[in-house]
Amino acid sequence: MKTDTIFYTLLQNLPSVLFELLEQSATLALHYEFSSVEIKELARRIDGLFLPKPEYPQDPIYFVEVQFQSDDNLYWRLITEAFLYLNQYKPQRTWQTVVLWANRDLDPGIPLAYQSLLALASLLWRINTKVPV
């Protein structure tokens, strides 16, 4: 897709853009190497992967999806690709997914089947970080 190439080039050359969009310090980009990876056997491609350099073990992995058209299967695909990557590479660090929307109206909403998983993850994060629920 044409927009994937544009954003791949943008993120490859200006990785700080992702962190600015997340309202984090642009200098965090120095902690990462950006690439687009193919997951073996299924020929699936993650739009972007920010993998922290070894000297930054506390930093999470960022899976990046660029979405410029309507896709009712977005979350199904995105979560599947992230879990396949985690299963294949077994990284010992946290991770997050980021969707860069052309228009927020393109968000089809998180499927019901994943809502309890995400709620549990949020609850566990609060418990583990001792944030009041």
Contacts in CASP RR format, 6 or more apart in sequence:
PFRMAT RR
TARGET T0000
AUTHOR 0000-0000-0000
METHOD contacts of the structure
MODEL  1
MKTDTIFYTLLQNLPSVLFELLEQSATLALHYEFSSVEIKELARRIDGLF
LPKPEYPQDPIYFVEVQFQSDDNLYWRLITEAFLYLNQYKPQRTWQTVVL
WANRDLDPGIPLAYQSLLALASLLWRINTKVPV
1 68 0 8 1.000
3 66 0 8 1.000
3 68 0 8 1.000
3 102 0 8 1.000
4 47 0 8 1.000
4 66 0 8 1.000
7 47 0 8 1.000
7 66 0 8 1.000
7 100 0 8 1.000
8 36 0 8 1.000
8 47 0 8 1.000
8 48 0 8 1.000
10 17 0 8 1.000
11 17 0 8 1.000
11 18 0 8 1.000
11 34 0 8 1.000
11 48 0 8 1.000
11 64 0 8 1.000
12 34 0 8 1.000
15 29 0 8 1.000
15 32 0 8 1.000
15 34 0 8 1.000
15 50 0 8 1.000
16 26 0 8 1.000
16 27 0 8 1.000
16 28 0 8 1.000
16 29 0 8 1.000
18 29 0 8 1.000
18 50 0 8 1.000
18 62 0 8 1.000
18 64 0 8 1.000
18 98 0 8 1.000
19 25 0 8 1.000
19 26 0 8 1.000
19 27 0 8 1.000
19 28 0 8 1.000
19 29 0 8 1.000
20 26 0 8 1.000
21 98 0 8 1.000
21 100 0 8 1.000
22 98 0 8 1.000
28 59 0 8 1.000
31 52 0 8 1.000
31 53 0 8 1.000
31 56 0 8 1.000
31 59 0 8 1.000
32 50 0 8 1.000
32 51 0 8 1.000
32 52 0 8 1.000
32 53 0 8 1.000
32 56 0 8 1.000
32 59 0 8 1.000
32 62 0 8 1.000
33 50 0 8 1.000
33 51 0 8 1.000
33 53 0 8 1.000
34 48 0 8 1.000
34 49 0 8 1.000
34 50 0 8 1.000
34 51 0 8 1.000
35 48 0 8 1.000
35 49 0 8 1.000
35 51 0 8 1.000
36 45 0 8 1.000
36 46 0 8 1.000
36 47 0 8 1.000
36 48 0 8 1.000
36 49 0 8 1.000
37 45 0 8 1.000
37 46 0 8 1.000
37 48 0 8 1.000
37 49 0 8 1.000
37 85 0 8 1.000
38 44 0 8 1.000
38 45 0 8 1.000
39 45 0 8 1.000
39 46 0 8 1.000
39 81 0 8 1.000
39 84 0 8 1.000
39 85 0 8 1.000
39 88 0 8 1.000
40 88 0 8 1.000
42 84 0 8 1.000
44 77 0 8 1.000
44 80 0 8 1.000
44 81 0 8 1.000
44 84 0 8 1.000
46 63 0 8 1.000
46 64 0 8 1.000
46 65 0 8 1.000
46 81 0 8 1.000
46 82 0 8 1.000
46 85 0 8 1.000
47 64 0 8 1.000
47 65 0 8 1.000
47 66 0 8 1.000
48 63 0 8 1.000
48 64 0 8 1.000
48 65 0 8 1.000
49 61 0 8 1.000
49 62 0 8 1.000
49 63 0 8 1.000
49 64 0 8 1.000
49 85 0 8 1.000
50 61 0 8 1.000
50 62 0 8 1.000
50 64 0 8 1.000
51 61 0 8 1.000
51 91 0 8 1.000
52 59 0 8 1.000
52 60 0 8 1.000
52 61 0 8 1.000
52 93 0 8 1.000
57 92 0 8 1.000
57 93 0 8 1.000
58 93 0 8 1.000
59 93 0 8 1.000
60 93 0 8 1.000
60 94 0 8 1.000
60 95 0 8 1.000
60 96 0 8 1.000
61 91 0 8 1.000
61 93 0 8 1.000
61 94 0 8 1.000
61 95 0 8 1.000
61 96 0 8 1.000
62 95 0 8 1.000
62 96 0 8 1.000
62 97 0 8 1.000
62 98 0 8 1.000
63 78 0 8 1.000
63 81 0 8 1.000
63 82 0 8 1.000
63 85 0 8 1.000
63 95 0 8 1.000
63 96 0 8 1.000
63 97 0 8 1.000
63 98 0 8 1.000
64 97 0 8 1.000
64 98 0 8 1.000
64 99 0 8 1.000
64 100 0 8 1.000
65 74 0 8 1.000
65 78 0 8 1.000
65 97 0 8 1.000
65 98 0 8 1.000
65 99 0 8 1.000
65 100 0 8 1.000
66 99 0 8 1.000
66 100 0 8 1.000
67 74 0 8 1.000
67 99 0 8 1.000
67 100 0 8 1.000
67 101 0 8 1.000
67 102 0 8 1.000
67 106 0 8 1.000
68 101 0 8 1.000
68 102 0 8 1.000
68 106 0 8 1.000
69 102 0 8 1.000
69 106 0 8 1.000
70 106 0 8 1.000
70 108 0 8 1.000
71 77 0 8 1.000
71 106 0 8 1.000
71 108 0 8 1.000
72 108 0 8 1.000
74 99 0 8 1.000
74 107 0 8 1.000
74 108 0 8 1.000
75 108 0 8 1.000
75 109 0 8 1.000
75 110 0 8 1.000
75 111 0 8 1.000
75 114 0 8 1.000
76 111 0 8 1.000
78 97 0 8 1.000
78 99 0 8 1.000
79 97 0 8 1.000
79 114 0 8 1.000
82 95 0 8 1.000
82 97 0 8 1.000
86 95 0 8 1.000
99 107 0 8 1.000
101 107 0 8 1.000
110 118 0 8 1.000
123 133 0 8 1.000
125 131 0 8 1.000
126 132 0 8 1.000
126 133 0 8 1.000
127 133 0 8 1.000
END
